[in-house]
Amino acid sequence: MTGLVPVWAVIAVLLAALVAANLPFVNERLFVLGPRREAKSVAWRLLELLVYALAVALLGRSLEGHLGQVSPVRWEFVAVWLCVFLTLAFPGFVWRYLRRR
């Protein structure tokens, strides 16, 4: 079992990605800690989404480096990661823009 990634690391990265992907849609503060705004624009939400995706990717990369050999990152991995992150952001998007008020 020495060659397998511990399950806790995978679960931690997935939970961090799920929370981070929905953060831009559930609050009106800039990057959770910034000043409260009346209504953030879509551009701010997308910027936050990209920054959070990068932060979670760096978390996963550091866990990978801590647990073993780091794999090279090619464009295919980045494309799939962004698609997964956008998929995880879907509940927050629906809650913010598609729910009935």
Buried (B, 14 or more C-beta within 10 A) or exposed (E): EEEEEEEEBEEBBBEBBBBBBBBBBEBEBBEEEEEEEEEBEEEBBEBBBEEBBEEBBEBBBEBBEEEEEEEEEEEEEEEEBBEBBEEBBEBBBEEBEEEEE
